[in-house]
Amino acid sequence: MKQGADLYLTKPLVPMKLLKAVAGFIAKHLLLRYEREERRQLRKAAVMMNSKPVPALPRSGTNGEKMEEALQKDWEKCIDFHGHQCPGLAIGFRVAFAARKRLEITSAADEELVCVTENDACGIDAIQFLLSCTLGKGNLIYRDRGKQAFSFFLREQGKKLRIRLIRPFNKETGDRNAYQQEILTLPDEEIFSFSEPAYDLPVKARIFKTVTCEQCGETTAEAKIRLHDGKKLCLDCTPEYLRRW
């Protein structure tokens, strides 16, 4: 019995290398959590120093201070989602609230609300976060025109609205922080123009048949397949034809 006990005491149940590996993993995980929290606190501190409440945004109820506090929290959440604050994010933030007010909406559970964006800039993240218009859901459509303009459609009610930025930033003479504050605080009418979109409501998202590319062998949505020399090719394998208008 004594000999067996000695063996038990001298041979650990878990190998030392495994214990060290587990300890290292835990320490690394805790360090990453600490660094993430530190970054979050730094971003929050930057918001508190550089961003004021947004009094020009629509308020509900009689307690304006509570509404301003709620808007400030939404702004901070948008910064967390996007990763940093900037004038572009502020534009999308104001666009989302302007659309909410004029179309009487909150956010989209599915495709009842559609946003067509004419740019791929920072403001899109605020619209995704606040209005739940996303690529994956099919109710965020990228229509590349290089313009700070966003069109919104309500399928059931038939409402539509195009919001376009009319107060652009001057890179040569402007101050980014001051411009961001202008975007966050000025009345809607001094920042945006409001009109109807010049195009119709986009069709609902479709699920296409899957087709295998005859060159690379990868499966592709049928709508993205091209015929070339009698073969069904994906866009990556289709030679580009440059003689087009």
JOLINWO-V892831 format. One record per backbone hydrogen bond with DSSP energy under -0.5 kcal/mol. CO is the residue of the C=O (numbers start at 0). NH is the residue of the N-H. If there is no record, write none. Layout:
CO;NH
CO;NH
This chain:
0;4
1;5
2;6
3;7
4;8
5;9
6;10
9;11
14;18
15;19
16;20
17;21
18;22
19;23
20;24
21;25
22;26
23;27
24;28
25;29
26;30
27;31
28;32
29;33
30;34
31;35
32;36
33;37
34;38
35;39
36;40
37;41
38;42
39;43
40;44
41;45
42;46
43;47
44;48
45;49
46;50
52;54
53;56
61;63
62;66
63;67
64;68
65;69
66;70
67;71
68;72
69;73
70;74
71;75
72;76
73;77
74;78
75;79
76;80
77;81
78;82
85;89
86;90
87;91
88;92
89;93
90;94
91;95
92;96
93;97
94;98
95;99
96;100
97;101
98;102
99;103
99;104
106;108
111;154
113;152
114;116
114;140
115;150
116;142
117;144
117;145
117;146
120;123
121;124
121;125
122;126
123;127
124;128
125;129
126;130
126;132
127;131
130;107
131;133
133;137
133;138
133;139
134;137
138;114
140;116
140;142
141;143
146;148
147;164
148;117
149;162
150;115
151;160
152;113
152;154
153;157
158;153
160;151
160;162
161;163
161;194
162;149
163;192
168;170
169;173
173;175
174;178
175;179
176;180
177;181
178;182
179;183
180;184
181;185
186;189
186;190
187;190
187;191
190;165
190;166
192;163
194;161
205;207
208;221
210;212
210;219
212;216
217;212
219;210
220;223
221;224
225;227
225;232
227;230
230;227
230;232
231;213
232;225
233;236
233;237
236;238
239;241
241;243
